[in-house]
């Protein structure tokens, strides 16, 4: 290895687990986050559900401030990989780092120690995620949905959470819907509330799992506009989507997955205009 690994002794937040395989490759963690350190780095990531191998050696690097768009057919492992980034799914082999920190584990020598739930939750607080379904609390209005996590998880005052919540709803174009309940909002509006809710925790990374797939076509545009605004602000984003126009306009890098592996990657405009792999060409011929 060119970089020396920095090992940390296990503490009360870690318990030993079986080593995940592969050579120790944890990078030196730089205090405060170094611009040279990628925001996301995945190395040889494997994941199986029973006998079904869903991820089979994923290697992905996402620089800070970049928008990485993930394309691929259903069942290719896109959403599973996204869920592995914030440890909603535990990987079977490989490593994932976010902002230079190993996700879900601590490392001592050549052994990994799985973090306890409290420590994993602390890592997740820095990673926002927007799902296909909005998952808003139906008994709370839009503003209360945005305020809930900062108040209950971060201990933020209600006054500050309200101020920030109104600011974020305005950012996604819903300042006039702050008092509306989810049942009074369209699907697109609910998804924009979900984006504001994720941003309320001030994440360093945003993950989007097909955020427009459950929406009627006429509602997609407003959600994509909110995501474009977020990208322009410099937020690092990993976006699983079939929105080719978004990938072409906003993406800094595109990866195409199939059968649990990365088939092709590169600049979105180049991959979309001139795909090199036959499987990528076949897929794009059906969606373009």
C-alpha contacts under 8 A as a table, 3 or more apart, distances in Angstrom:
res1	aa1	res2	aa2	distance
1	X	4	X	6.82
1	X	25	X	7.40
3	X	27	X	6.75
3	X	28	X	7.48
4	X	27	X	7.20
4	X	28	X	7.11
5	X	24	X	7.15
5	X	25	X	6.13
5	X	26	X	5.14
5	X	27	X	5.52
5	X	28	X	6.01
6	X	26	X	6.68
6	X	27	X	6.74
6	X	28	X	5.46
6	X	29	X	7.53
7	X	107	X	5.84
7	X	108	X	5.01
7	X	109	X	6.24
8	X	106	X	6.92
8	X	107	X	6.09
8	X	108	X	5.55
9	X	106	X	7.99
9	X	107	X	7.35
9	X	108	X	5.64
10	X	13	X	7.47
10	X	14	X	5.66
10	X	15	X	7.35
10	X	106	X	6.75
10	X	107	X	7.44
10	X	108	X	6.94
10	X	113	X	6.82
11	X	14	X	5.61
12	X	15	X	7.76
13	X	115	X	5.52
13	X	116	X	5.21
13	X	118	X	7.52
13	X	119	X	6.13
14	X	105	X	7.44
14	X	106	X	6.89
14	X	113	X	5.43
14	X	114	X	5.41
14	X	115	X	4.32
14	X	116	X	5.67
15	X	113	X	5.07
15	X	114	X	5.36
15	X	115	X	6.40
15	X	116	X	7.17
16	X	111	X	7.82
16	X	112	X	6.52
16	X	113	X	4.26
16	X	114	X	6.08
17	X	111	X	7.97
17	X	112	X	6.37
17	X	113	X	5.57
17	X	114	X	6.08
18	X	111	X	7.65
18	X	112	X	7.22
19	X	110	X	7.56
19	X	111	X	5.38
19	X	112	X	5.63
20	X	92	X	6.34
20	X	93	X	4.62
20	X	94	X	6.34
20	X	112	X	7.28
21	X	93	X	5.90
21	X	94	X	6.75
22	X	93	X	7.80
22	X	94	X	6.78
23	X	110	X	7.42
24	X	109	X	7.63
24	X	110	X	5.75
26	X	102	X	7.21
26	X	107	X	7.98
27	X	100	X	6.62
28	X	100	X	7.27
29	X	33	X	7.74
29	X	100	X	5.19
29	X	101	X	6.56
30	X	33	X	5.48
30	X	34	X	5.91
30	X	100	X	7.14
31	X	34	X	7.42
33	X	37	X	7.00
33	X	99	X	6.29
33	X	100	X	7.29
34	X	37	X	5.21
35	X	38	X	7.33
35	X	64	X	6.90
37	X	63	X	7.36
37	X	64	X	7.69
37	X	99	X	6.95
37	X	100	X	6.56
38	X	41	X	6.45
38	X	61	X	6.60
38	X	62	X	5.77
38	X	63	X	4.26
38	X	64	X	5.59
38	X	98	X	7.83
38	X	99	X	6.56
38	X	100	X	7.35
39	X	61	X	7.83
39	X	62	X	5.87
39	X	63	X	5.42
39	X	64	X	4.96
39	X	97	X	7.77
39	X	98	X	5.36
39	X	99	X	4.54
39	X	100	X	7.08
39	X	205	X	7.57
39	X	236	X	7.32
40	X	60	X	7.62
40	X	61	X	5.64
40	X	62	X	4.99
40	X	63	X	6.89
40	X	96	X	7.30
40	X	97	X	5.74
40	X	98	X	4.69
40	X	99	X	6.40
40	X	100	X	7.83
41	X	59	X	7.59
41	X	60	X	5.81
41	X	61	X	4.50
41	X	62	X	6.45
41	X	96	X	5.69
41	X	97	X	5.19
41	X	98	X	6.64
42	X	45	X	6.48
42	X	58	X	6.71
42	X	59	X	5.14
42	X	60	X	5.05
42	X	61	X	6.35
42	X	94	X	7.59
42	X	95	X	5.83
42	X	96	X	4.39
42	X	97	X	6.47
43	X	57	X	7.35
43	X	58	X	6.22
43	X	59	X	4.60
43	X	60	X	6.83
43	X	94	X	5.57
43	X	95	X	5.33
43	X	96	X	6.43
44	X	56	X	7.57
44	X	57	X	4.08
44	X	58	X	4.96
44	X	59	X	5.49
44	X	93	X	7.08
44	X	94	X	4.68
44	X	95	X	6.87
45	X	55	X	6.66
45	X	56	X	6.67
45	X	57	X	4.74
45	X	58	X	4.76
45	X	59	X	6.86
45	X	91	X	6.71
45	X	92	X	7.49
45	X	93	X	5.61
45	X	94	X	4.32
45	X	95	X	6.18
45	X	96	X	7.50
46	X	53	X	7.74
46	X	54	X	7.50
46	X	55	X	4.74
46	X	56	X	4.87
46	X	57	X	5.28
46	X	58	X	6.89
46	X	91	X	5.98
46	X	92	X	5.45
46	X	93	X	5.01
46	X	94	X	6.33
47	X	53	X	6.18
47	X	54	X	5.59
47	X	55	X	4.82
47	X	56	X	6.89
47	X	90	X	7.64
47	X	91	X	5.15
47	X	92	X	5.12
47	X	93	X	7.09
48	X	51	X	6.58
48	X	52	X	5.41
48	X	53	X	4.20
48	X	54	X	5.20
48	X	55	X	6.73
48	X	92	X	7.13
49	X	52	X	5.25
49	X	53	X	6.52
49	X	54	X	7.05
50	X	53	X	7.84
53	X	56	X	6.61
53	X	260	X	7.31
54	X	75	X	7.94
54	X	76	X	7.29
54	X	77	X	5.51
54	X	80	X	7.57
54	X	259	X	7.07
54	X	260	X	5.11
55	X	58	X	6.63
55	X	77	X	5.99
55	X	80	X	7.80
55	X	81	X	7.26
55	X	259	X	7.61
55	X	260	X	4.10
55	X	261	X	6.34
56	X	260	X	5.19
56	X	261	X	5.64
57	X	94	X	7.65
57	X	260	X	7.71
57	X	261	X	6.39
58	X	260	X	7.62
58	X	261	X	5.86
58	X	262	X	6.43
59	X	262	X	7.62
62	X	66	X	6.52
62	X	67	X	7.82
62	X	68	X	6.63
63	X	66	X	5.65
63	X	236	X	7.74
64	X	235	X	7.90
64	X	236	X	5.71
65	X	231	X	7.82
65	X	234	X	4.81
65	X	235	X	5.23
65	X	236	X	4.28
65	X	237	X	7.54
66	X	231	X	7.87
66	X	234	X	7.39
66	X	235	X	7.27
66	X	236	X	5.05
66	X	237	X	6.46
66	X	251	X	7.52
66	X	252	X	5.73
66	X	253	X	7.58
67	X	231	X	6.83
67	X	235	X	7.90
67	X	236	X	5.81
67	X	237	X	4.71
67	X	238	X	5.95
67	X	239	X	7.38
67	X	250	X	7.02
67	X	251	X	4.95
67	X	252	X	5.20
67	X	253	X	6.56
68	X	237	X	6.12
68	X	238	X	4.76
68	X	239	X	6.16
68	X	251	X	5.88
68	X	252	X	6.07
68	X	253	X	4.92
68	X	254	X	5.72
68	X	255	X	7.46
69	X	238	X	5.95
69	X	239	X	4.81
69	X	240	X	5.98
69	X	241	X	7.05
69	X	247	X	6.02
69	X	251	X	5.98
69	X	252	X	7.86
69	X	253	X	6.30
69	X	254	X	4.79
69	X	255	X	6.38
70	X	78	X	6.79
70	X	238	X	7.31
70	X	239	X	5.93
70	X	240	X	4.69
70	X	241	X	6.46
70	X	254	X	5.91
70	X	255	X	5.05
70	X	256	X	5.97
70	X	257	X	7.24
71	X	78	X	7.45
71	X	240	X	6.28
71	X	241	X	6.13
71	X	242	X	6.35
71	X	254	X	7.36
71	X	255	X	6.27
71	X	256	X	4.82
71	X	257	X	6.28
72	X	76	X	6.11
72	X	78	X	7.07
72	X	242	X	7.95
72	X	256	X	5.40
72	X	257	X	4.92
72	X	258	X	5.88
72	X	283	X	7.53
73	X	76	X	5.67
73	X	257	X	7.63
73	X	258	X	6.63
73	X	283	X	7.42
74	X	77	X	7.81
75	X	78	X	7.57
75	X	258	X	7.83
75	X	259	X	7.11
76	X	257	X	5.90
76	X	258	X	4.46
76	X	259	X	4.63
76	X	260	X	5.29
76	X	261	X	7.72
77	X	80	X	5.18
77	X	81	X	6.07
77	X	257	X	7.22
77	X	258	X	7.28
77	X	259	X	6.86
77	X	260	X	5.09
77	X	261	X	7.89
78	X	81	X	5.32
78	X	82	X	6.40
78	X	240	X	6.58
78	X	257	X	6.82
78	X	260	X	7.89
79	X	82	X	4.99
79	X	83	X	6.21
79	X	209	X	6.22
79	X	240	X	6.93
80	X	83	X	5.10
80	X	84	X	6.22
80	X	89	X	7.15
81	X	84	X	5.01
81	X	85	X	6.53
82	X	85	X	5.35
82	X	86	X	7.44
82	X	207	X	6.94
82	X	209	X	7.25
82	X	238	X	7.75
82	X	240	X	7.84
83	X	86	X	5.80
83	X	87	X	6.21
83	X	88	X	5.06
83	X	89	X	5.57
84	X	87	X	4.67
84	X	88	X	5.77
84	X	89	X	4.78
84	X	90	X	6.13
84	X	91	X	6.46
85	X	88	X	7.68
85	X	96	X	6.60
85	X	97	X	7.97
85	X	98	X	7.72
85	X	103	X	7.21
86	X	89	X	7.77
86	X	103	X	6.87
86	X	104	X	7.84
86	X	123	X	7.61
86	X	124	X	5.92
86	X	127	X	6.84
87	X	90	X	5.54
87	X	91	X	7.86
87	X	103	X	6.72
87	X	104	X	5.96
87	X	120	X	7.56
87	X	124	X	7.97
90	X	104	X	7.88
91	X	94	X	7.21
91	X	95	X	8.00
95	X	102	X	7.16
95	X	103	X	7.78
96	X	102	X	5.93
96	X	103	X	5.73
97	X	100	X	5.50
97	X	101	X	5.04
97	X	102	X	4.34
97	X	103	X	5.43
98	X	101	X	5.34
98	X	102	X	6.60
98	X	103	X	6.55
102	X	105	X	5.97
102	X	106	X	6.66
103	X	120	X	7.84
103	X	123	X	7.42
104	X	114	X	6.08
104	X	115	X	5.58
104	X	120	X	5.78
104	X	123	X	7.93
105	X	112	X	6.13
105	X	113	X	5.32
105	X	114	X	4.40
105	X	115	X	5.13
106	X	112	X	5.70
106	X	113	X	5.01
106	X	114	X	6.40
106	X	115	X	6.72
107	X	110	X	7.07
107	X	111	X	5.76
107	X	112	X	4.48
107	X	113	X	5.94
108	X	111	X	5.44
108	X	112	X	6.41
108	X	113	X	7.66
115	X	118	X	7.91
115	X	119	X	5.87
115	X	120	X	6.08
116	X	119	X	5.53
116	X	120	X	6.33
117	X	120	X	5.03
117	X	121	X	6.01
118	X	121	X	5.11
118	X	122	X	6.34
119	X	122	X	5.04
119	X	123	X	6.51
120	X	123	X	5.13
120	X	124	X	6.30
121	X	124	X	4.98
121	X	125	X	6.30
122	X	125	X	5.30
122	X	126	X	7.36
123	X	126	X	5.75
123	X	127	X	7.18
124	X	127	X	5.04
124	X	128	X	7.42
125	X	128	X	7.12
125	X	201	X	6.63
125	X	203	X	6.81
126	X	201	X	7.21
126	X	202	X	7.00
126	X	203	X	4.33
126	X	204	X	5.64
126	X	205	X	6.83
127	X	203	X	5.07
127	X	204	X	6.17
127	X	205	X	4.97
127	X	206	X	5.84
127	X	207	X	7.34
128	X	198	X	4.96
128	X	199	X	6.67
128	X	201	X	7.48
128	X	203	X	5.53
128	X	204	X	7.84
128	X	205	X	6.18
128	X	206	X	4.64
128	X	207	X	6.07
129	X	198	X	6.33
129	X	206	X	5.73
129	X	207	X	4.60
129	X	208	X	5.82
129	X	209	X	7.68
130	X	134	X	7.45
130	X	194	X	6.50
130	X	195	X	6.30
130	X	198	X	7.04
130	X	206	X	7.82
130	X	207	X	6.27
130	X	208	X	4.85
130	X	209	X	6.21
130	X	211	X	6.53
131	X	134	X	6.28
131	X	135	X	7.97
131	X	208	X	6.22
131	X	209	X	4.99
131	X	210	X	6.85
131	X	211	X	5.83
132	X	209	X	5.84
132	X	210	X	5.42
132	X	211	X	4.73
132	X	212	X	6.79
132	X	213	X	6.39
132	X	214	X	6.23
133	X	191	X	7.80
133	X	211	X	7.59
133	X	214	X	6.91
134	X	190	X	6.26
134	X	191	X	5.48
134	X	194	X	5.95
135	X	194	X	7.73
136	X	145	X	6.64
136	X	182	X	6.89
136	X	190	X	7.50
136	X	194	X	6.94
137	X	140	X	5.55
137	X	145	X	6.42
137	X	182	X	7.64
138	X	141	X	7.57
138	X	181	X	6.63
138	X	182	X	5.72
138	X	183	X	7.13
139	X	181	X	7.12
140	X	143	X	7.83
140	X	144	X	5.50
140	X	145	X	5.87
140	X	181	X	6.13
140	X	182	X	7.73
141	X	144	X	5.24
141	X	145	X	6.22
141	X	178	X	6.73
141	X	179	X	5.30
141	X	180	X	5.11
141	X	181	X	4.14
141	X	182	X	6.69
142	X	145	X	5.18
142	X	146	X	6.49
142	X	177	X	6.94
142	X	178	X	5.04
142	X	179	X	6.05
142	X	180	X	5.82
142	X	181	X	5.91
142	X	182	X	6.83
142	X	193	X	6.37
143	X	146	X	5.16
143	X	147	X	6.16
143	X	162	X	7.28
143	X	165	X	5.98
143	X	166	X	6.80
143	X	169	X	7.54
143	X	178	X	4.86
143	X	179	X	6.41
144	X	147	X	4.93
144	X	148	X	5.95
145	X	148	X	5.48
145	X	149	X	7.96
145	X	193	X	7.82
145	X	197	X	6.62
146	X	149	X	7.09
146	X	165	X	5.62
146	X	193	X	7.17
146	X	194	X	7.73
146	X	196	X	6.37
146	X	197	X	4.21
146	X	198	X	7.78
146	X	200	X	6.45
147	X	150	X	5.86
147	X	151	X	6.16
147	X	158	X	7.54
147	X	161	X	5.21
147	X	162	X	6.16
147	X	165	X	5.86
147	X	197	X	7.38
147	X	200	X	7.34
148	X	151	X	5.36
148	X	152	X	5.96
149	X	152	X	5.21
149	X	153	X	5.24
149	X	154	X	6.99
149	X	197	X	7.86
149	X	200	X	7.66
149	X	201	X	7.07
150	X	153	X	5.53
150	X	154	X	4.88
150	X	155	X	6.36
150	X	156	X	5.53
150	X	161	X	6.38
150	X	200	X	6.54
150	X	201	X	5.89
151	X	154	X	5.87
151	X	155	X	4.91
151	X	156	X	4.65
151	X	157	X	6.14
151	X	158	X	6.23
151	X	161	X	6.43
152	X	155	X	5.58
152	X	156	X	7.50
154	X	201	X	7.94
156	X	160	X	6.58
156	X	161	X	6.28
157	X	160	X	5.30
157	X	161	X	6.09
158	X	161	X	4.93
158	X	162	X	5.90
159	X	162	X	5.16
159	X	163	X	6.21
160	X	163	X	5.06
160	X	164	X	6.06
161	X	164	X	5.15
161	X	165	X	5.79
162	X	165	X	4.92
162	X	166	X	6.10
163	X	166	X	5.40
163	X	167	X	6.31
164	X	167	X	4.99
164	X	168	X	6.17
164	X	200	X	7.10
165	X	168	X	5.14
165	X	169	X	6.12
165	X	196	X	7.54
165	X	197	X	7.90
165	X	200	X	6.82
166	X	169	X	5.17
166	X	170	X	6.11
166	X	175	X	6.35
166	X	178	X	7.17
167	X	170	X	5.18
167	X	171	X	6.24
167	X	175	X	7.78
168	X	171	X	4.82
168	X	172	X	6.47
168	X	196	X	5.42
168	X	199	X	7.53
168	X	200	X	7.30
169	X	172	X	5.27
169	X	173	X	6.21
169	X	174	X	4.93
169	X	175	X	5.04
169	X	178	X	7.04
169	X	193	X	6.82
169	X	196	X	6.05
170	X	173	X	4.90
170	X	174	X	5.31
170	X	175	X	4.30
170	X	176	X	7.95
171	X	174	X	7.48
171	X	175	X	7.90
171	X	226	X	7.72
172	X	175	X	7.98
172	X	192	X	6.09
172	X	193	X	7.63
172	X	195	X	7.95
172	X	196	X	6.92
172	X	226	X	5.43
174	X	177	X	5.17
174	X	178	X	6.69
174	X	189	X	7.47
174	X	192	X	7.89
174	X	193	X	7.76
175	X	178	X	5.61
176	X	179	X	7.79
177	X	180	X	5.24
180	X	184	X	5.92
180	X	185	X	6.99
181	X	184	X	5.32
181	X	185	X	6.81
182	X	185	X	5.18
182	X	186	X	7.91
182	X	190	X	6.31
183	X	186	X	7.83
185	X	188	X	7.95
185	X	189	X	5.70
185	X	190	X	6.01
186	X	189	X	5.11
186	X	190	X	6.16
187	X	190	X	5.08
187	X	191	X	6.23
187	X	214	X	7.92
187	X	215	X	6.02
187	X	216	X	7.83
187	X	219	X	7.31
188	X	191	X	5.11
188	X	192	X	6.31
188	X	212	X	7.96
188	X	215	X	6.41
188	X	219	X	5.15
188	X	220	X	6.54
188	X	222	X	6.96
188	X	223	X	6.19
189	X	192	X	5.08
189	X	193	X	6.29
189	X	223	X	7.83
190	X	193	X	5.03
190	X	194	X	6.26
191	X	194	X	4.87
191	X	195	X	6.34
191	X	211	X	7.33
191	X	223	X	6.92
192	X	195	X	4.96
192	X	196	X	6.28
192	X	223	X	5.96
192	X	226	X	7.20
193	X	196	X	5.00
193	X	197	X	6.04
194	X	197	X	4.94
194	X	198	X	6.27
195	X	198	X	5.18
195	X	199	X	6.27
196	X	199	X	5.06
196	X	200	X	6.17
197	X	200	X	5.18
197	X	201	X	7.47
198	X	201	X	6.06
198	X	202	X	7.74
198	X	203	X	7.52
199	X	202	X	5.28
199	X	203	X	6.26
200	X	203	X	7.90
203	X	206	X	6.80
204	X	235	X	7.05
204	X	236	X	7.00
205	X	235	X	6.64
205	X	236	X	5.17
205	X	237	X	5.93
205	X	238	X	8.00
206	X	235	X	7.27
206	X	236	X	6.34
206	X	237	X	4.80
206	X	238	X	6.47
207	X	237	X	5.83
207	X	238	X	4.99
207	X	239	X	5.97
208	X	211	X	5.94
208	X	237	X	7.57
208	X	238	X	6.32
208	X	239	X	4.68
208	X	240	X	6.00
209	X	239	X	6.30
209	X	240	X	5.03
209	X	241	X	6.95
210	X	213	X	5.48
210	X	239	X	7.20
210	X	240	X	5.17
210	X	241	X	4.62
210	X	242	X	7.31
211	X	214	X	7.38
211	X	241	X	7.30
212	X	215	X	5.35
212	X	220	X	5.84
212	X	223	X	7.23
212	X	224	X	7.98
212	X	241	X	7.75
213	X	241	X	7.85
215	X	219	X	6.16
215	X	220	X	6.28
216	X	219	X	5.50
216	X	220	X	6.80
217	X	220	X	5.45
217	X	221	X	7.96
218	X	221	X	6.82
219	X	222	X	6.28
219	X	223	X	7.29
220	X	223	X	5.49
220	X	224	X	6.31
221	X	224	X	5.15
221	X	225	X	6.08
222	X	225	X	5.01
222	X	226	X	6.36
223	X	226	X	5.19
223	X	227	X	6.40
224	X	227	X	4.96
224	X	228	X	6.06
224	X	246	X	7.30
225	X	228	X	4.99
225	X	229	X	6.21
226	X	229	X	5.18
226	X	230	X	6.33
227	X	230	X	4.98
227	X	231	X	6.22
228	X	231	X	5.01
228	X	232	X	6.22
228	X	250	X	6.62
229	X	232	X	5.11
229	X	233	X	6.40
230	X	233	X	5.17
230	X	234	X	6.97
230	X	235	X	6.08
231	X	234	X	5.42
231	X	235	X	5.43
231	X	236	X	7.24
231	X	237	X	7.31
231	X	250	X	7.23
232	X	235	X	7.46
241	X	244	X	7.85
243	X	246	X	5.45
243	X	247	X	6.48
244	X	247	X	5.01
244	X	248	X	6.17
244	X	288	X	7.41
245	X	248	X	5.14
245	X	249	X	6.05
246	X	249	X	5.18
246	X	250	X	5.61
246	X	251	X	7.05
247	X	250	X	5.63
247	X	251	X	4.80
247	X	254	X	7.34
247	X	268	X	6.30
248	X	251	X	5.99
248	X	268	X	5.42
248	X	269	X	5.43
248	X	272	X	7.59
251	X	254	X	6.79
251	X	267	X	7.84
251	X	268	X	6.25
252	X	267	X	6.17
252	X	268	X	6.69
253	X	265	X	7.21
253	X	266	X	5.55
253	X	267	X	4.77
253	X	268	X	5.58
254	X	265	X	5.48
254	X	266	X	5.53
254	X	267	X	5.97
254	X	268	X	5.03
254	X	271	X	7.42
255	X	262	X	6.57
255	X	263	X	7.62
255	X	264	X	5.88
255	X	265	X	4.24
255	X	266	X	6.71
256	X	262	X	5.80
256	X	263	X	5.67
256	X	264	X	5.26
256	X	265	X	6.13
256	X	280	X	6.94
257	X	260	X	6.53
257	X	261	X	5.52
257	X	262	X	4.46
257	X	263	X	5.47
257	X	264	X	7.29
258	X	261	X	5.68
258	X	262	X	6.60
258	X	263	X	6.43
262	X	265	X	7.32
263	X	277	X	7.18
263	X	279	X	7.81
263	X	280	X	7.47
264	X	271	X	7.97
264	X	276	X	7.59
264	X	277	X	6.75
264	X	280	X	7.26
265	X	271	X	7.11
266	X	270	X	6.96
266	X	271	X	6.08
267	X	270	X	5.39
267	X	271	X	6.19
268	X	271	X	5.21
268	X	272	X	5.92
269	X	272	X	5.26
269	X	273	X	5.91
270	X	273	X	5.22
270	X	274	X	5.68
270	X	275	X	7.28
271	X	274	X	5.29
271	X	275	X	4.70
271	X	276	X	7.49
272	X	275	X	5.96
272	X	284	X	7.37
275	X	278	X	7.72
275	X	280	X	6.05
275	X	281	X	5.61
276	X	280	X	7.22
276	X	281	X	7.22
277	X	280	X	5.30
277	X	281	X	6.35
278	X	281	X	5.03
278	X	282	X	6.09
279	X	282	X	5.07
279	X	283	X	6.20
280	X	283	X	5.17
280	X	284	X	6.11
281	X	284	X	5.26
281	X	285	X	6.02
282	X	285	X	5.24
282	X	286	X	6.80
283	X	286	X	5.50
283	X	287	X	6.74
284	X	287	X	5.14
284	X	288	X	5.65
285	X	288	X	5.78
